[in-house]
């Protein structure tokens, strides 16, 4: 059986759910397929959670398929309730349009849009001017209220109070698929695993309204070995915009991932061959740090370019060497119980290990971005340190450029 991109995505662990697995694999093996992934402009930059989708787009493009990058200038006016316990903040049209333009610029770094190899569209083009009565009459009959309220994307919102505004989101996203099917022969919709209900809605609308051939597929969210979402730091999301997160800090985030997460990150976030992934992931003890260096370099290179990756790697090595000069870094032994509950306030911890003498000194350092935890800068003076901040039972606190202190968990 000839290998196709579906096998590659399966082997690397991308695929979580598919509406028709065998049919999708056959389709991808016999023809050039147009597929789409939607990105609602909820911020002024894409983050590493979106990067999984770009990895998929790049793999698909390598095998001759055509991606549609769909910016949600229309759906973003409502906001997707999927995976949320509260209603999204309603943004102005100006904010939405500004974010869309920034998303488009970032997408161009990952996907080849030249010569029709990929399309960049904005659903504001067909959603903002819809006639609501005609839309309800033509497509409302294809959606069962009973099925919609049982969908995963609405369950958590039902307890808090699901607004009718949000209830329209699934129908609008489903209509996106129908529009793309009719105008661009788009047969596949991809998305994160939290989009499964919405994707099923689109597949069923295409099949019911036009008796069309349509399929859906979701990818795993980027999570750690404990099932928690990755891509968060003390300062918020791991952004793809170098102005929101410097390439060095981006590099350090991946350099400091937990040992147990190295293989998954290498599979999902790099283009390294699987035999090399397995070799790196099999390293043990201190050797696993070599794999983390490769991971950090490869992801930074893919997102920010080779030059930025090399500079970040050199800076990280120099920083580590500087910290290691003149003997070992001062270390304090503590236990997990010390960080139980809500954790330990950062300002108190700095005093406790002798990095600051007063709370006001610590506050000033934090406000001036002079404190980093495992090379992740912290700017929140109310930040509480928990065991989640530790990597391999170690927390390296950096004060300024050259002063370090390590907290070692002894249990």
FENDA-V963069 format. One record per pair of residues at least 24 apart in sequence whose C-alpha atoms are under 6 Angstrom apart, sorted by the first residue. I is the first residue (numbers start at 0). J is the second residue. D is the distance in Angstrom with one decimal. If there is no record, write none. Layout:
[[I/J/D] [I/J/D]]
//
This chain:
[[3/28/5.7] [11/266/5.2] [13/218/5.1] [13/219/5.7] [14/218/4.6] [15/217/5.6] [15/218/4.9] [15/219/5.3] [16/216/5.7] [16/217/5.2] [17/215/5.8] [17/216/4.2] [18/215/5.4] [31/64/4.9] [32/64/5.0] [33/65/4.6] [33/66/5.9] [33/185/4.7] [34/66/5.2] [34/185/5.3] [34/186/6.0] [34/187/4.5] [34/188/5.6] [35/66/5.6] [35/67/4.4] [35/188/5.1] [36/68/5.8] [36/189/5.3] [36/190/5.9] [37/69/4.6] [37/70/5.9] [38/70/5.1] [38/71/5.7] [39/70/6.0] [39/71/4.3] [39/75/5.2] [40/98/5.4] [40/99/5.7] [43/98/4.7] [44/240/6.0] [45/239/5.8] [46/237/5.7] [46/238/4.2] [46/239/5.1] [47/237/5.8] [65/116/5.7] [65/117/5.2] [66/117/4.9] [67/117/5.8] [67/118/4.7] [67/119/5.8] [68/119/4.8] [69/120/4.9] [69/121/5.5] [70/121/4.6] [71/121/6.0] [71/122/5.5] [72/121/5.8] [72/122/5.7] [72/123/4.6] [73/122/5.3] [73/123/4.0] [73/126/5.5] [73/127/5.8] [81/152/4.1] [84/155/5.6] [84/156/5.3] [150/196/5.8] [169/197/5.3] [173/200/5.5] [173/201/3.6] [176/201/5.5] [177/205/5.2] [186/213/4.7] [187/213/5.9] [187/214/4.9] [187/215/5.6] [188/215/4.9] [189/215/6.0] [189/216/5.0] [189/217/5.6] [190/217/4.9] [191/217/5.2] [191/218/5.0] [192/217/5.0] [192/218/5.4] [192/219/5.6] [223/260/5.7] [224/260/6.0] [233/377/5.6] [234/377/6.0] [247/311/4.6] [250/295/5.1] [250/299/5.8] [253/295/4.8] [254/291/5.0] [254/292/5.6] [254/295/5.1] [257/390/5.7] [329/404/5.1] [330/404/5.8] [330/405/4.6] [330/406/5.6] [331/406/4.8] [332/406/5.8] [332/407/4.8] [332/408/5.9] [333/408/5.1] [334/408/5.0] [334/409/5.5] [334/410/5.9] [338/385/5.2] [342/383/5.4] [342/384/5.2] [342/385/4.6] [343/383/5.1] [343/384/5.1] [344/383/4.3] [345/382/5.7] [345/383/5.5] [345/384/6.0] [369/398/5.8] [369/399/4.8] [370/397/5.7] [370/398/4.9] [371/396/5.7] [371/397/5.1] [372/396/4.8]]
//
